Amino acid sequence: MIKRVFVFCILISISLSVSSQPGDPGGDPDAGPVPIGGIELLLLAGGALGAKRLMRKK
């Protein structure tokens, strides 16, 4: 029962944080470079880890 309440609270807090994101800032999208975000870094780290494991297997 406590586990369900905990999961419910986590889901509610995530949904509230997602719905409170700011709107579209507008402006020219080609005006400047876009910084590398967290998702790109995670994908890069996962690819590097996979390549390392493949090289170690051979």
C-alpha positions in Angstrom: 0.0 0.0 0.0 2.8 2.4 0.9 4.6 1.6 -2.4 1.5 2.5 -4.4 1.1 5.8 -2.5 4.8 6.6 -3.1 4.5 5.8 -6.9 1.3 7.9 -7.1 3.1 10.9 -5.4 6.1 10.6 -7.8 3.8 10.5 -10.8 1.8 13.5 -9.7 5.0 15.5 -9.0 6.4 14.6 -12.5 3.2 15.5 -14.2 3.1 18.9 -12.4 6.7 19.7 -13.3 6.0 18.8 -17.0 2.9 21.0 -17.2 4.7 23.9 -15.7 7.3 24.3 -18.5 7.6 27.7 -20.1 6.1 28.4 -23.5 7.7 28.9 -26.9 10.2 31.8 -26.5 9.8 32.7 -30.2 12.4 34.5 -32.2 14.6 33.2 -35.0 15.6 29.5 -34.5 18.7 30.0 -36.8 20.0 32.9 -34.7 22.6 31.0 -32.7 24.1 27.7 -31.9 22.1 25.3 -29.7 24.1 23.9 -26.7 24.4 20.2 -26.2 21.8 19.0 -23.7 21.7 16.2 -21.2 19.9 13.7 -23.5 22.7 14.1 -26.2 25.4 13.5 -23.5 23.6 10.4 -22.3 23.3 9.0 -25.8 27.0 9.7 -26.4 28.0 8.0 -23.1 25.8 5.0 -24.0 27.4 4.7 -27.4 30.9 5.0 -26.0 30.1 2.3 -23.4 28.7 0.0 -26.0 31.7 0.5 -28.3 34.0 -0.2 -25.4 32.2 -3.5 -24.5 32.2 -4.6 -28.2 36.0 -4.0 -28.4 36.6 -5.9 -25.2 34.6 -8.8 -26.5 36.7 -9.2 -29.6 
